[in-house]
Amino acid sequence: MWKQLERALRQTRTVELRLDWLLTEKEMQAFLRRLATERPRATLIATCRRREAGGRFRGTIASQLLVLAEALRAGCGWCDLEIESSSQCPPELLEVLIGQGRRLASAHFFRAHSADWHSVAARLWRTRPDAVKIAAKSCSLADGLKLLRLANGKRNVVAIPMGEVALPLRCLALREGSALSYAPVETATASGQVPLDTLENLYRADRISRKTRVYGVIGDPIAHSLSPQLQNAGFQARKMDAVYLPFLVHDLRDFLSAVEPLGIRGFSVTLPYKQKILRHLDDCDSLAAAIGAVNTVVVRGAGKLYGYNTDYIGVLRALQLRISLPASRILIVGAGGAARAVAFALAQSGAAVCICARRAQEAKMLARAVGGEAVTRARLREDFFDAVVNATPVGMFPAVERSPLTEHELNCRLVFDLIYRPVETKLLQLAARRGIETISGLEMFLAQGAAQWEIWTGQRAPVAAMRRAVLDALGVGGKQNLRAQG
């Protein structure tokens, strides 16, 4: 805990000490003795949450209060006391025990809860604290925004939407009016928490203001996406006041309803929404309309949504360096939004396009749309192609041991996997084993992402900085001779 405190103080001057995570009373006393001796220059909040309130402290309310009182004497300026304890203590007793320290009265709702937050806050204020905090799991952005509005710029109200869906709201909490936002140094204590280093250095949450332009990526799942590293690196390289956030979207309408309240200026679209987003757009680029899939949206005046497809650009840039596309015969595995972009790009470049998909009818429809051919999987062991392109999510992190095709179905000169995490997928490993040239989806990812950045900003993308950020995130920074690059 002391090492984590030292790490935290290198990045922030406000730290919560979760004393209930220490295993024994002896450990608590040892930690507080050191705290009293070293007295770090910071605003420290002591928390010793009981099990009844979602913490780990097994003692009584009386013993909990004694721990908090000792923490205040050791140098903590604040203590956090949950409503389960404070509601059972007369305010006068709390004032005597807390002494000169300040008290944050808190309420936590770890399950989805539809409450009148103003009533909850009023109940907390009845215990006469210096500030109040409400943390609640939010299953939608609408729920999270409702909670954040409770703070509305008040300096003595902390509002914390919890849960994976609400992760972007944690990054925007300070801008939306919460007095604090929470981030773990190492160990998360609630769902949807963003590590302190990520919150400060990737999302720069403490520097986001109403003037900051907000962008994001929507999908389900979304945790694997490195788009935030890519796009934020571009903003930081150009010293732009903008941030790019990941949105886990279970309900597309919920996200779209939050676009205006959050001031979102544009967003990327990934699985499973590249085709579904079309019906919600006000207008669309003619190429994206022809493809029937959108991966980039610009929010224009009055909240109008305009769609583009930059996957098309990424495909061409990645393949044109390896093979001559005119007259090439290329197999695309999959028939979803990404596959449609690949198919249209290759067809317009003069390649003969073949489609193989789990759903035969969708494969036939896509093949017909690009003047190509639908191919059954049974034919793959005998047929030959100049290139095979995987446009499915099979093999994507975390299911890295899966492959959409077997080694014996790879009868081709080149295999291109659109997946970029991991850089070398199981499919690419199988291809390399047979001596087939490979291309990682990283090349397409960088190209399409840079094109998105340029659409949103109107500036030339700092591609080198964006590439470096992604390679660092993948743990391959500095390796220039990736198999993915040929």
Secondary structure, 3 states (H helix, E strand, C coil): CHHHHHHHHCCCCEEEEEHHHCCCHHHHHHHHHHHHHHCCCCEEEEECCEHHHCCCECCCHHHHHHHHHHHHHCCCCEEEEEHHHHCCCCHHHHHHHHCCCEEEEEEEECCCCCCCHHHHHHHHHCCCCCEEEEEEECCCHHHHHHHHCCCCCCCCEEEEEECCCCHHHHHHHHHHCCCCCCCCCCCCCCCCCCCHHHHHHHCCHHHCCCCCEEEEEEECCCCCCCHHHHHHHHHHHCCCCEEEEEEECCCHHHHHHHHHHHCEEEEEECCCCCCHHHHHCCEECHHHHHHCCCCEEEECHHHCEEEECCHHHHHHHHHHCCCCCCCCEEEEECCCHHHHHHHHHHHHCCCEEEEECCCHHHHHHHHHHCCCEECCHHHCCCCCEEEEEECCCCCCCCCCCCCCCCHHHCCEEEEEECCCCCCCCHHHHHHHHCCCEEECHHHHHHHHHHHHHHHHHCCCCCHHHHHHHHHHHHCCCCCCCCHHHC
